[in-house]
Amino acid sequence: MKEIRAQQVTNYLDDYQLVDVREAAETANGMILEAMHIPLGELPEKLSSLSGDKPLLFVCRSGARSERAALYAEAHGFQTANMTGGMINYKGSMIQPAHN
């Protein structure tokens, strides 16, 4: 599992499929535009729906849940990375998700 600091994530958006594993209430404050929302608890049932074309870059509030998600996906054959520092340290553009 690779680690990418929150401050550097915008440099990797074309190279990774972003997966935000926070809960819906947390994403109400904003998500990275390119991210797909899959709460951590739903990852086991939805992992097979993710493309293996690009490595998966997992995002959460602080980096702890996304690290668990990255390790889980890696154990299931995916190339993964974790956004260390999480959304609390992310300074790039965000959107308000429609699902909230």
Biopython code that builds the backbone (N, CA, C, O; Angstrom):
import numpy as np
from Bio.PDB.StructureBuilder import StructureBuilder

atoms = [
    (1, "MET", "N", (0.847, -1.176, 0.000)),
    (1, "MET", "CA", (0.000, 0.000, 0.000)),
    (1, "MET", "C", (0.887, 1.232, 0.000)),
    (1, "MET", "O", (1.781, 1.389, 0.831)),
    (2, "LYS", "N", (0.612, 2.083, -0.944)),
    (2, "LYS", "CA", (1.331, 3.345, -1.044)),
    (2, "LYS", "C", (0.636, 4.374, -0.152)),
    (2, "LYS", "O", (-0.563, 4.261, 0.102)),
    (3, "GLU", "N", (1.364, 5.359, 0.316)),
    (3, "GLU", "CA", (0.776, 6.460, 1.079)),
    (3, "GLU", "C", (0.994, 7.760, 0.323)),
    (3, "GLU", "O", (2.095, 8.047, -0.148)),
    (4, "ILE", "N", (-0.077, 8.544, 0.216)),
    (4, "ILE", "CA", (-0.023, 9.837, -0.453)),
    (4, "ILE", "C", (-0.568, 10.873, 0.518)),
    (4, "ILE", "O", (-1.691, 10.739, 1.004)),
    (5, "ARG", "N", (0.204, 11.887, 0.799)),
    (5, "ARG", "CA", (-0.231, 12.929, 1.739)),
    (5, "ARG", "C", (-1.393, 13.720, 1.147)),
    (5, "ARG", "O", (-1.474, 13.927, -0.064)),
    (6, "ALA", "N", (-2.283, 14.154, 2.025)),
    (6, "ALA", "CA", (-3.466, 14.907, 1.606)),
    (6, "ALA", "C", (-3.091, 16.116, 0.758)),
    (6, "ALA", "O", (-3.803, 16.459, -0.186)),
    (7, "GLN", "N", (-1.997, 16.751, 1.085)),
    (7, "GLN", "CA", (-1.571, 17.944, 0.352)),
    (7, "GLN", "C", (-1.116, 17.626, -1.066)),
    (7, "GLN", "O", (-1.007, 18.530, -1.894)),
    (8, "GLN", "N", (-0.849, 16.355, -1.360)),
    (8, "GLN", "CA", (-0.346, 15.963, -2.675)),
    (8, "GLN", "C", (-1.377, 15.242, -3.545)),
    (8, "GLN", "O", (-1.102, 14.948, -4.709)),
    (9, "VAL", "N", (-2.539, 14.958, -3.005)),
    (9, "VAL", "CA", (-3.527, 14.137, -3.712)),
    (9, "VAL", "C", (-3.897, 14.714, -5.072)),
    (9, "VAL", "O", (-4.065, 13.956, -6.028)),
    (10, "THR", "N", (-4.028, 16.020, -5.186)),
    (10, "THR", "CA", (-4.433, 16.600, -6.473)),
    (10, "THR", "C", (-3.443, 16.266, -7.587)),
    (10, "THR", "O", (-3.808, 16.307, -8.762)),
    (11, "ASN", "N", (-2.220, 15.941, -7.247)),
    (11, "ASN", "CA", (-1.225, 15.547, -8.254)),
    (11, "ASN", "C", (-1.455, 14.139, -8.786)),
    (11, "ASN", "O", (-0.861, 13.756, -9.794)),
    (12, "TYR", "N", (-2.310, 13.362, -8.125)),
    (12, "TYR", "CA", (-2.504, 11.950, -8.459)),
    (12, "TYR", "C", (-3.905, 11.630, -8.969)),
    (12, "TYR", "O", (-4.210, 10.458, -9.190)),
    (13, "LEU", "N", (-4.755, 12.612, -9.160)),
    (13, "LEU", "CA", (-6.156, 12.357, -9.502)),
    (13, "LEU", "C", (-6.323, 11.578, -10.801)),
    (13, "LEU", "O", (-7.275, 10.808, -10.929)),
    (14, "ASP", "N", (-5.436, 11.754, -11.756)),
    (14, "ASP", "CA", (-5.549, 11.030, -13.027)),
    (14, "ASP", "C", (-5.030, 9.598, -12.929)),
    (14, "ASP", "O", (-5.333, 8.763, -13.782)),
    (15, "ASP", "N", (-4.254, 9.318, -11.898)),
    (15, "ASP", "CA", (-3.596, 8.018, -11.773)),
    (15, "ASP", "C", (-4.346, 7.022, -10.898)),
    (15, "ASP", "O", (-4.046, 5.829, -10.921)),
    (16, "TYR", "N", (-5.328, 7.505, -10.122)),
    (16, "TYR", "CA", (-6.026, 6.657, -9.152)),
    (16, "TYR", "C", (-7.529, 6.822, -9.263)),
    (16, "TYR", "O", (-8.024, 7.851, -9.723)),
    (17, "GLN", "N", (-8.249, 5.795, -8.837)),
    (17, "GLN", "CA", (-9.689, 5.875, -8.638)),
    (17, "GLN", "C", (-9.878, 6.182, -7.150)),
    (17, "GLN", "O", (-9.520, 5.368, -6.300)),
    (18, "LEU", "N", (-10.437, 7.352, -6.834)),
    (18, "LEU", "CA", (-10.623, 7.754, -5.449)),
    (18, "LEU", "C", (-11.882, 7.145, -4.854)),
    (18, "LEU", "O", (-12.938, 7.128, -5.487)),
    (19, "VAL", "N", (-11.757, 6.645, -3.626)),
    (19, "VAL", "CA", (-12.886, 6.062, -2.909)),
    (19, "VAL", "C", (-12.930, 6.694, -1.519)),
    (19, "VAL", "O", (-12.013, 6.510, -0.718)),
    (20, "ASP", "N", (-13.992, 7.435, -1.240)),
    (20, "ASP", "CA", (-14.185, 8.077, 0.057)),
    (20, "ASP", "C", (-14.953, 7.107, 0.946)),
    (20, "ASP", "O", (-16.090, 6.754, 0.634)),
    (21, "VAL", "N", (-14.347, 6.671, 2.049)),
    (21, "VAL", "CA", (-14.962, 5.666, 2.912)),
    (21, "VAL", "C", (-15.612, 6.259, 4.164)),
    (21, "VAL", "O", (-15.933, 5.526, 5.100)),
    (22, "ARG", "N", (-15.808, 7.574, 4.187)),
    (22, "ARG", "CA", (-16.485, 8.195, 5.323)),
    (22, "ARG", "C", (-17.980, 7.895, 5.276)),
    (22, "ARG", "O", (-18.509, 7.460, 4.253)),
    (23, "GLU", "N", (-18.644, 8.134, 6.389)),
    (23, "GLU", "CA", (-20.096, 7.982, 6.453)),
    (23, "GLU", "C", (-20.755, 9.147, 5.722)),
    (23, "GLU", "O", (-20.139, 10.196, 5.532)),
    (24, "ALA", "N", (-22.011, 8.959, 5.311)),
    (24, "ALA", "CA", (-22.729, 9.983, 4.545)),
    (24, "ALA", "C", (-22.786, 11.316, 5.284)),
    (24, "ALA", "O", (-22.642, 12.367, 4.660)),
    (25, "ALA", "N", (-22.992, 11.292, 6.584)),
    (25, "ALA", "CA", (-23.054, 12.546, 7.349)),
    (25, "ALA", "C", (-21.733, 13.311, 7.282)),
    (25, "ALA", "O", (-21.727, 14.541, 7.304)),
    (26, "GLU", "N", (-20.625, 12.591, 7.202)),
    (26, "GLU", "CA", (-19.320, 13.236, 7.113)),
    (26, "GLU", "C", (-19.086, 13.856, 5.739)),
    (26, "GLU", "O", (-18.458, 14.910, 5.630)),
    (27, "THR", "N", (-19.585, 13.210, 4.699)),
    (27, "THR", "CA", (-19.358, 13.734, 3.352)),
    (27, "THR", "C", (-20.221, 14.960, 3.063)),
    (27, "THR", "O", (-19.998, 15.653, 2.071)),
    (28, "ALA", "N", (-21.204, 15.232, 3.921)),
    (28, "ALA", "CA", (-22.057, 16.410, 3.728)),
    (28, "ALA", "C", (-21.250, 17.698, 3.744)),
    (28, "ALA", "O", (-21.674, 18.703, 3.173)),
    (29, "ASN", "N", (-20.097, 17.679, 4.388)),
    (29, "ASN", "CA", (-19.233, 18.863, 4.425)),
    (29, "ASN", "C", (-18.391, 19.003, 3.171)),
    (29, "ASN", "O", (-17.671, 19.988, 3.012)),
    (30, "GLY", "N", (-18.473, 18.035, 2.289)),
    (30, "GLY", "CA", (-17.750, 18.098, 1.026)),
    (30, "GLY", "C", (-16.930, 16.859, 0.753)),
    (30, "GLY", "O", (-16.449, 16.184, 1.663)),
    (31, "MET", "N", (-16.786, 16.582, -0.534)),
    (31, "MET", "CA", (-15.984, 15.460, -1.018)),
    (31, "MET", "C", (-15.105, 15.945, -2.159)),
    (31, "MET", "O", (-15.395, 16.951, -2.807)),
    (32, "ILE", "N", (-14.037, 15.216, -2.390)),
    (32, "ILE", "CA", (-13.214, 15.479, -3.558)),
    (32, "ILE", "C", (-14.057, 15.123, -4.781)),
    (32, "ILE", "O", (-14.645, 14.043, -4.837)),
    (33, "LEU", "N", (-14.117, 16.016, -5.748)),
    (33, "LEU", "CA", (-14.976, 15.859, -6.914)),
    (33, "LEU", "C", (-14.856, 14.481, -7.560)),
    (33, "LEU", "O", (-15.871, 13.876, -7.907)),
    (34, "GLU", "N", (-13.664, 13.987, -7.724)),
    (34, "GLU", "CA", (-13.425, 12.727, -8.438)),
    (34, "GLU", "C", (-13.715, 11.482, -7.597)),
    (34, "GLU", "O", (-13.650, 10.369, -8.119)),
    (35, "ALA", "N", (-14.029, 11.640, -6.330)),
    (35, "ALA", "CA", (-14.194, 10.491, -5.436)),
    (35, "ALA", "C", (-15.553, 9.818, -5.573)),
    (35, "ALA", "O", (-16.570, 10.464, -5.824)),
    (36, "MET", "N", (-15.535, 8.504, -5.401)),
    (36, "MET", "CA", (-16.746, 7.691, -5.312)),
    (36, "MET", "C", (-16.978, 7.460, -3.818)),
    (36, "MET", "O", (-16.029, 7.219, -3.072)),
    (37, "HIS", "N", (-18.223, 7.532, -3.386)),
    (37, "HIS", "CA", (-18.521, 7.345, -1.971)),
    (37, "HIS", "C", (-18.955, 5.908, -1.681)),
    (37, "HIS", "O", (-19.984, 5.444, -2.171)),
    (38, "ILE", "N", (-18.154, 5.218, -0.879)),
    (38, "ILE", "CA", (-18.500, 3.882, -0.379)),
    (38, "ILE", "C", (-18.112, 3.858, 1.096)),
    (38, "ILE", "O", (-16.929, 3.731, 1.411)),
    (39, "PRO", "N", (-19.078, 3.977, 2.007)),
    (39, "PRO", "CA", (-18.731, 3.917, 3.431)),
    (39, "PRO", "C", (-17.951, 2.645, 3.753)),
    (39, "PRO", "O", (-18.179, 1.601, 3.141)),
    (40, "LEU", "N", (-17.040, 2.732, 4.703)),
    (40, "LEU", "CA", (-16.173, 1.609, 5.035)),
    (40, "LEU", "C", (-16.955, 0.325, 5.302)),
    (40, "LEU", "O", (-16.541, -0.748, 4.861)),
    (41, "GLY", "N", (-18.069, 0.413, 6.009)),
    (41, "GLY", "CA", (-18.859, -0.770, 6.326)),
    (41, "GLY", "C", (-19.464, -1.449, 5.118)),
    (41, "GLY", "O", (-19.828, -2.623, 5.188)),
    (42, "GLU", "N", (-19.580, -0.729, 4.004)),
    (42, "GLU", "CA", (-20.146, -1.293, 2.779)),
    (42, "GLU", "C", (-19.073, -1.791, 1.807)),
    (42, "GLU", "O", (-19.392, -2.390, 0.780)),
    (43, "LEU", "N", (-17.818, -1.544, 2.129)),
    (43, "LEU", "CA", (-16.738, -1.898, 1.205)),
    (43, "LEU", "C", (-16.702, -3.389, 0.857)),
    (43, "LEU", "O", (-16.537, -3.721, -0.317)),
    (44, "PRO", "N", (-16.851, -4.306, 1.830)),
    (44, "PRO", "CA", (-16.785, -5.725, 1.453)),
    (44, "PRO", "C", (-17.806, -6.120, 0.378)),
    (44, "PRO", "O", (-17.483, -6.909, -0.509)),
    (45, "GLU", "N", (-19.009, -5.597, 0.442)),
    (45, "GLU", "CA", (-20.027, -5.981, -0.543)),
    (45, "GLU", "C", (-19.895, -5.213, -1.853)),
    (45, "GLU", "O", (-20.423, -5.657, -2.872)),
    (46, "LYS", "N", (-19.209, -4.082, -1.856)),
    (46, "LYS", "CA", (-19.106, -3.268, -3.071)),
    (46, "LYS", "C", (-17.734, -3.314, -3.735)),
    (46, "LYS", "O", (-17.558, -2.764, -4.822)),
    (47, "LEU", "N", (-16.770, -3.956, -3.103)),
    (47, "LEU", "CA", (-15.413, -3.980, -3.641)),
    (47, "LEU", "C", (-15.367, -4.568, -5.043)),
    (47, "LEU", "O", (-14.629, -4.068, -5.892)),
    (48, "SER", "N", (-16.129, -5.603, -5.301)),
    (48, "SER", "CA", (-16.089, -6.246, -6.616)),
    (48, "SER", "C", (-16.643, -5.351, -7.729)),
    (48, "SER", "O", (-16.406, -5.611, -8.908)),
    (49, "SER", "N", (-17.378, -4.302, -7.359)),
    (49, "SER", "CA", (-17.916, -3.382, -8.367)),
    (49, "SER", "C", (-16.888, -2.343, -8.806)),
    (49, "SER", "O", (-17.126, -1.606, -9.763)),
    (50, "LEU", "N", (-15.759, -2.278, -8.122)),
    (50, "LEU", "CA", (-14.721, -1.306, -8.470)),
    (50, "LEU", "C", (-13.847, -1.855, -9.585)),
    (50, "LEU", "O", (-13.561, -3.051, -9.640)),
    (51, "SER", "N", (-13.435, -0.975, -10.460)),
    (51, "SER", "CA", (-12.587, -1.356, -11.585)),
    (51, "SER", "C", (-11.158, -1.588, -11.105)),
    (51, "SER", "O", (-10.663, -0.893, -10.218)),
    (52, "GLY", "N", (-10.523, -2.554, -11.695)),
    (52, "GLY", "CA", (-9.113, -2.790, -11.412)),
    (52, "GLY", "C", (-8.208, -2.090, -12.400)),
    (52, "GLY", "O", (-7.000, -2.324, -12.409)),
    (53, "ASP", "N", (-8.785, -1.217, -13.250)),
    (53, "ASP", "CA", (-8.002, -0.523, -14.271)),
    (53, "ASP", "C", (-6.987, 0.443, -13.674)),
    (53, "ASP", "O", (-5.889, 0.614, -14.203)),
    (54, "LYS", "N", (-7.366, 1.072, -12.567)),
    (54, "LYS", "CA", (-6.479, 2.018, -11.882)),
    (54, "LYS", "C", (-6.368, 1.582, -10.429)),
    (54, "LYS", "O", (-7.286, 0.967, -9.886)),
    (55, "PRO", "N", (-5.235, 1.904, -9.798)),
    (55, "PRO", "CA", (-5.140, 1.635, -8.363)),
    (55, "PRO", "C", (-6.210, 2.452, -7.616)),
    (55, "PRO", "O", (-6.652, 3.498, -8.091)),
    (56, "LEU", "N", (-6.608, 1.959, -6.455)),
    (56, "LEU", "CA", (-7.607, 2.630, -5.637)),
    (56, "LEU", "C", (-6.921, 3.500, -4.594)),
    (56, "LEU", "O", (-6.011, 3.048, -3.901)),
    (57, "LEU", "N", (-7.357, 4.737, -4.487)),
    (57, "LEU", "CA", (-6.842, 5.665, -3.474)),
    (57, "LEU", "C", (-7.970, 5.931, -2.491)),
    (57, "LEU", "O", (-8.978, 6.541, -2.846)),
    (58, "PHE", "N", (-7.800, 5.473, -1.256)),
    (58, "PHE", "CA", (-8.841, 5.588, -0.246)),
    (58, "PHE", "C", (-8.666, 6.857, 0.580)),
    (58, "PHE", "O", (-7.553, 7.267, 0.910)),
    (59, "VAL", "N", (-9.822, 7.469, 0.903)),
    (59, "VAL", "CA", (-9.884, 8.755, 1.594)),
    (59, "VAL", "C", (-10.851, 8.633, 2.766)),
    (59, "VAL", "O", (-11.901, 8.002, 2.642)),
    (60, "CYS", "N", (-10.503, 9.234, 3.903)),
    (60, "CYS", "CA", (-11.435, 9.356, 5.023)),
    (60, "CYS", "C", (-11.129, 10.655, 5.766)),
    (60, "CYS", "O", (-10.425, 11.515, 5.237)),
    (61, "ARG", "N", (-11.638, 10.806, 6.959)),
    (61, "ARG", "CA", (-11.457, 12.054, 7.705)),
    (61, "ARG", "C", (-10.000, 12.275, 8.102)),
    (61, "ARG", "O", (-9.451, 13.353, 7.881)),
    (62, "SER", "N", (-9.369, 11.243, 8.695)),
    (62, "SER", "CA", (-8.013, 11.429, 9.226)),
    (62, "SER", "C", (-6.958, 10.532, 8.587)),
    (62, "SER", "O", (-5.762, 10.795, 8.717)),
    (63, "GLY", "N", (-7.385, 9.486, 7.902)),
    (63, "GLY", "CA", (-6.451, 8.553, 7.276)),
    (63, "GLY", "C", (-6.456, 7.172, 7.897)),
    (63, "GLY", "O", (-5.845, 6.254, 7.349)),
    (64, "ALA", "N", (-7.136, 6.995, 9.037)),
    (64, "ALA", "CA", (-7.145, 5.692, 9.709)),
    (64, "ALA", "C", (-8.087, 4.702, 9.029)),
    (64, "ALA", "O", (-7.686, 3.579, 8.725)),
    (65, "ARG", "N", (-9.328, 5.103, 8.788)),
    (65, "ARG", "CA", (-10.279, 4.195, 8.116)),
    (65, "ARG", "C", (-9.839, 3.910, 6.692)),
    (65, "ARG", "O", (-9.967, 2.784, 6.210)),
    (66, "SER", "N", (-9.322, 4.925, 6.020)),
    (66, "SER", "CA", (-8.882, 4.712, 4.637)),
    (66, "SER", "C", (-7.687, 3.767, 4.589)),
    (66, "SER", "O", (-7.523, 3.035, 3.613)),
    (67, "GLU", "N", (-6.863, 3.767, 5.610)),
    (67, "GLU", "CA", (-5.763, 2.808, 5.664)),
    (67, "GLU", "C", (-6.313, 1.388, 5.793)),
    (67, "GLU", "O", (-5.832, 0.478, 5.117)),
    (68, "ARG", "N", (-7.311, 1.189, 6.649)),
    (68, "ARG", "CA", (-7.930, -0.130, 6.788)),
    (68, "ARG", "C", (-8.570, -0.565, 5.464)),
    (68, "ARG", "O", (-8.463, -1.724, 5.064)),
    (69, "ALA", "N", (-9.233, 0.380, 4.795)),
    (69, "ALA", "CA", (-9.868, 0.070, 3.507)),
    (69, "ALA", "C", (-8.821, -0.320, 2.469)),
    (69, "ALA", "O", (-9.018, -1.270, 1.712)),
    (70, "ALA", "N", (-7.718, 0.405, 2.431)),
    (70, "ALA", "CA", (-6.656, 0.111, 1.464)),
    (70, "ALA", "C", (-6.054, -1.266, 1.720)),
    (70, "ALA", "O", (-5.812, -2.025, 0.782)),
    (71, "LEU", "N", (-5.815, -1.586, 2.980)),
    (71, "LEU", "CA", (-5.263, -2.896, 3.310)),
    (71, "LEU", "C", (-6.245, -4.011, 2.952)),
    (71, "LEU", "O", (-5.835, -5.060, 2.457)),
    (72, "TYR", "N", (-7.524, -3.795, 3.196)),
    (72, "TYR", "CA", (-8.554, -4.774, 2.849)),
    (72, "TYR", "C", (-8.586, -5.005, 1.336)),
    (72, "TYR", "O", (-8.568, -6.147, 0.876)),
    (73, "ALA", "N", (-8.634, -3.915, 0.568)),
    (73, "ALA", "CA", (-8.692, -4.038, -0.892)),
    (73, "ALA", "C", (-7.421, -4.673, -1.438)),
    (73, "ALA", "O", (-7.471, -5.464, -2.379)),
    (74, "GLU", "N", (-6.297, -4.330, -0.854)),
    (74, "GLU", "CA", (-5.024, -4.910, -1.285)),
    (74, "GLU", "C", (-5.017, -6.425, -1.054)),
    (74, "GLU", "O", (-4.510, -7.186, -1.878)),
    (75, "ALA", "N", (-5.582, -6.847, 0.069)),
    (75, "ALA", "CA", (-5.661, -8.280, 0.374)),
    (75, "ALA", "C", (-6.570, -9.014, -0.612)),
    (75, "ALA", "O", (-6.508, -10.237, -0.738)),
    (76, "HIS", "N", (-7.416, -8.248, -1.309)),
    (76, "HIS", "CA", (-8.321, -8.835, -2.301)),
    (76, "HIS", "C", (-7.852, -8.563, -3.732)),
    (76, "HIS", "O", (-8.645, -8.612, -4.671)),
    (77, "GLY", "N", (-6.572, -8.279, -3.887)),
    (77, "GLY", "CA", (-5.975, -8.211, -5.211)),
    (77, "GLY", "C", (-5.887, -6.847, -5.875)),
    (77, "GLY", "O", (-5.434, -6.757, -7.016)),
    (78, "PHE", "N", (-6.303, -5.787, -5.200)),
    (78, "PHE", "CA", (-6.249, -4.451, -5.780)),
    (78, "PHE", "C", (-4.932, -3.768, -5.429)),
    (78, "PHE", "O", (-4.358, -4.012, -4.368)),
    (79, "GLN", "N", (-4.464, -2.916, -6.324)),
    (79, "GLN", "CA", (-3.364, -2.004, -5.994)),
    (79, "GLN", "C", (-3.996, -0.830, -5.263)),
    (79, "GLN", "O", (-5.015, -0.299, -5.706)),
    (80, "THR", "N", (-3.402, -0.420, -4.146)),
    (80, "THR", "CA", (-4.048, 0.597, -3.322)),
    (80, "THR", "C", (-3.076, 1.661, -2.828)),
    (80, "THR", "O", (-1.856, 1.503, -2.844)),
    (81, "ALA", "N", (-3.694, 2.755, -2.388)),
    (81, "ALA", "CA", (-2.970, 3.828, -1.706)),
    (81, "ALA", "C", (-3.903, 4.418, -0.662)),
    (81, "ALA", "O", (-5.125, 4.327, -0.777)),
    (82, "ASN", "N", (-3.312, 5.019, 0.350)),
    (82, "ASN", "CA", (-4.055, 5.684, 1.404)),
    (82, "ASN", "C", (-3.697, 7.164, 1.403)),
    (82, "ASN", "O", (-2.526, 7.528, 1.301)),
    (83, "MET", "N", (-4.724, 8.020, 1.518)),
    (83, "MET", "CA", (-4.482, 9.453, 1.652)),
    (83, "MET", "C", (-4.214, 9.739, 3.126)),
    (83, "MET", "O", (-5.146, 9.838, 3.924)),
    (84, "THR", "N", (-2.942, 9.870, 3.482)),
    (84, "THR", "CA", (-2.588, 10.140, 4.865)),
    (84, "THR", "C", (-2.946, 11.578, 5.224)),
    (84, "THR", "O", (-2.822, 12.485, 4.401)),
    (85, "GLY", "N", (-3.382, 11.768, 6.438)),
    (85, "GLY", "CA", (-3.795, 13.091, 6.892)),
    (85, "GLY", "C", (-5.271, 13.345, 6.678)),
    (85, "GLY", "O", (-5.854, 14.221, 7.317)),
    (86, "GLY", "N", (-5.882, 12.582, 5.778)),
    (86, "GLY", "CA", (-7.319, 12.653, 5.565)),
    (86, "GLY", "C", (-7.851, 14.001, 5.103)),
    (86, "GLY", "O", (-7.103, 14.925, 4.784)),
    (87, "MET", "N", (-9.176, 14.070, 5.083)),
    (87, "MET", "CA", (-9.853, 15.275, 4.609)),
    (87, "MET", "C", (-9.616, 16.472, 5.521)),
    (87, "MET", "O", (-9.766, 17.614, 5.088)),
    (88, "ILE", "N", (-9.250, 16.229, 6.770)),
    (88, "ILE", "CA", (-8.971, 17.365, 7.655)),
    (88, "ILE", "C", (-7.732, 18.129, 7.206)),
    (88, "ILE", "O", (-7.541, 19.279, 7.601)),
    (89, "ASN", "N", (-6.893, 17.513, 6.392)),
    (89, "ASN", "CA", (-5.705, 18.181, 5.865)),
    (89, "ASN", "C", (-5.778, 18.460, 4.364)),
    (89, "ASN", "O", (-4.846, 19.030, 3.797)),
    (90, "TYR", "N", (-6.857, 18.072, 3.727)),
    (90, "TYR", "CA", (-7.008, 18.272, 2.285)),
    (90, "TYR", "C", (-7.399, 19.722, 2.010)),
    (90, "TYR", "O", (-8.321, 20.247, 2.634)),
    (91, "LYS", "N", (-6.708, 20.362, 1.087)),
    (91, "LYS", "CA", (-6.961, 21.777, 0.780)),
    (91, "LYS", "C", (-7.450, 22.003, -0.649)),
    (91, "LYS", "O", (-7.614, 23.149, -1.066)),
    (92, "GLY", "N", (-7.684, 20.937, -1.398)),
    (92, "GLY", "CA", (-8.104, 21.072, -2.791)),
    (92, "GLY", "C", (-9.593, 21.354, -2.930)),
    (92, "GLY", "O", (-10.291, 21.570, -1.940)),
    (93, "SER", "N", (-10.067, 21.348, -4.165)),
    (93, "SER", "CA", (-11.474, 21.617, -4.464)),
    (93, "SER", "C", (-12.365, 20.493, -3.968)),
    (93, "SER", "O", (-11.981, 19.324, -3.986)),
    (94, "MET", "N", (-13.560, 20.860, -3.524)),
    (94, "MET", "CA", (-14.534, 19.879, -3.050)),
    (94, "MET", "C", (-15.900, 20.222, -3.609)),
    (94, "MET", "O", (-16.154, 21.346, -4.041)),
    (95, "ILE", "N", (-16.778, 19.224, -3.592)),
    (95, "ILE", "CA", (-18.174, 19.407, -3.991)),
    (95, "ILE", "C", (-19.068, 18.974, -2.841)),
    (95, "ILE", "O", (-18.640, 18.257, -1.937)),
    (96, "GLN", "N", (-20.306, 19.419, -2.891)),
    (96, "GLN", "CA", (-21.320, 18.937, -1.962)),
    (96, "GLN", "C", (-21.998, 17.762, -2.641)),
    (96, "GLN", "O", (-22.627, 17.947, -3.683)),
    (97, "PRO", "N", (-21.895, 16.562, -2.092)),
    (97, "PRO", "CA", (-22.467, 15.396, -2.751)),
    (97, "PRO", "C", (-23.998, 15.454, -2.818)),
    (97, "PRO", "O", (-24.656, 15.951, -1.904)),
    (98, "ALA", "N", (-24.533, 14.945, -3.895)),
    (98, "ALA", "CA", (-25.990, 14.960, -4.109)),
    (98, "ALA", "C", (-26.718, 13.961, -3.237)),
    (98, "ALA", "O", (-27.911, 14.119, -2.981)),
    (99, "HIS", "N", (-26.009, 12.914, -2.768)),
    (99, "HIS", "CA", (-26.670, 11.857, -2.014)),
    (99, "HIS", "C", (-26.993, 12.248, -0.577)),
    (99, "HIS", "O", (-27.645, 11.477, 0.125)),
    (100, "ASN", "N", (-26.565, 13.402, -0.123)),
    (100, "ASN", "CA", (-26.840, 13.823, 1.258)),
    (100, "ASN", "C", (-27.955, 14.825, 1.324)),
    (100, "ASN", "O", (-28.312, 15.281, 2.410)),
]
sb = StructureBuilder()
sb.init_structure("model")
sb.init_model(0)
sb.init_chain("A")
sb.init_seg("    ")
for serial, (resi, resn, name, xyz) in enumerate(atoms, 1):
    if name == "N":
        sb.init_residue(resn, " ", resi, " ")
    sb.init_atom(name, np.array(xyz, "f"), 0.0, 1.0, " ", f" {name:<3s}", serial, name[0])
structure = sb.get_structure()
